[in-house]
Amino acid sequence: MMEASLIIRLPDAWVSDVCGATGAVIRFQRCLPYGTEGGRSLIEFDEGEDAERVVDAIRRHPSVERVEVSRTDGGRVSAMVMNRTCRAGQVLAASECFMVAAQSLDDGRVRWRLISGKEGSLQSLVDALRGAGCEVEVERVGAVRDDSVLTKRQEEVLALALKEGYYETPKRIHLSELAKQLNIAPSSVGEMLKRAEKAVIERHLDLG
């Protein structure tokens, strides 16, 4: 298996028009076929002043049949979007590739992160997407990344810091006290925490 990142412009989807008009960054949690031509997507984006404008723009798009919206405690808007047509979603569902994550870009295109199946399945998907009218750029192809972004030691140190209140305001514990519990130098604790925090942030933002 291989992991790939594709940049795609979808010819019949709402995401290009909505993101281009509102500047919203849409994260796709799941994409599934809907009927013989459509698709359904579970999406989320950050709550903000334009949240209602974004939802309204999705609802009014001619490709959209229905939108169901909810808001999370973490300041995000989640929605299920039912599309009358979604050629890219239908092509993906018929392929031997699996979508791991997808997110819109500021020009209305979408970055797909995929895991390919048997040899040739990725190229077959790219060819089929182009045949369906999608613009496709293969951004990256490589070995499947390990989803464990932290080493075992980094995970232990980060978990202890969180448990003991290092990330609370005000802090309930400081580096010197964490270092005593771990029996290592404070500078080593600080370095491990910085590396662990960077790895977690990069994976969350899909920058790794």
C-alpha positions, -999 to 999 in steps of 0.1 A, spaced: 0 0 0 10 36 -6 -1 69 8 -9 98 -16 -20 134 -15 -40 147 -44 -51 183 -51 -85 182 -68 -109 207 -83 -144 192 -83 -165 202 -113 -199 198 -98 -195 203 -61 -204 231 -38 -170 233 -21 -153 253 -48 -180 280 -50 -186 282 -12 -149 283 -1 -141 307 -29 -168 331 -18 -165 328 20 -129 318 26 -140 290 48 -117 260 54 -139 229 52 -126 196 67 -143 164 53 -146 137 79 -164 111 57 -175 110 20 -199 83 8 -219 78 -24 -256 88 -23 -279 72 -49 -265 66 -84 -250 100 -90 -248 119 -57 -227 119 -26 -230 126 11 -203 143 32 -198 148 69 -179 181 72 -168 205 99 -154 240 100 -145 265 127 -173 286 142 -170 323 135 -188 354 124 -193 339 89 -206 305 100 -242 312 91 -231 327 58 -212 295 50 -241 272 59 -265 294 39 -241 293 9 -239 255 11 -277 252 13 -283 275 -17 -259 257 -40 -277 240 -68 -258 207 -63 -270 204 -26 -302 186 -17 -301 188 21 -279 201 49 -282 191 86 -261 212 110 -250 209 146 -225 229 167 -199 214 190 -187 226 224 -152 230 209 -163 259 187 -168 239 155 -197 235 131 -205 200 119 -228 193 90 -240 164 69 -243 176 32 -264 155 7 -253 163 -29 -275 155 -59 -243 150 -80 -208 141 -69 -188 125 -97 -156 125 -77 -173 107 -47 -188 81 -70 -154 75 -87 -136 72 -53 -162 48 -40 -157 26 -71 -119 26 -67 -95 5 -46 -83 36 -27 -95 49 7 -98 85 18 -80 92 51 -87 130 52 -97 158 30 -96 196 34 -105 226 12 -78 250 1 -83 288 -2 -87 286 -40 -117 262 -38 -97 230 -46 -96 201 -21 -66 181 -8 -74 144 -5 -51 122 16 -55 86 4 -43 51 10 -40 31 -22 -49 -5 -26 -32 -29 -51 -5 -17 -75 -19 6 -101 -50 15 -81 -39 51 -75 -32 58 -112 -65 42 -121 -82 66 -96 -64 96 -110 -73 86 -146 -110 81 -136 -112 114 -118 -98 132 -148 -122 113 -170 -151 126 -148 -140 162 -154 -119 168 -123 -86 187 -124 -61 165 -105 -26 173 -92 -6 145 -76 11 163 -48 28 134 -30 31 97 -31 51 77 -5 51 50 21 21 50 45 29 72 75 27 58 110 -3 75 127 17 73 160 33 108 158 49 105 192 76 82 205 66 61 235 88 83 257 73 116 243 38 102 250 47 93 286 62 128 293 33 146 276 7 125 295 24 132 328 26 169 321 -11 170 312 -21 149 343 0 170 367 -14 204 355 15 217 334 -9 230 307 -34 246 331 -35 283 339 -20 289 363 3 259 361 0 234 389 35 220 382 67 234 366 94 219 345 117 214 375 91 194 394 83 173 363 120 167 359 123 153 394 94 129 388 110 117 356 145 117 370 159 137 341 172 173 336 146 201 333 161 211 299 155 175 286 118 177 298 114 210 280 129 197 248 108 166 248 76 186 254 84 210 226 91 181 201 59 163 212 38 195 210 52 203 175 45 167 163 9 168 175 2 202 160 17 193 127 -4 161 125 -36 181 136 -30 206 108 -19 179 84 15 196 78 37 166 86 
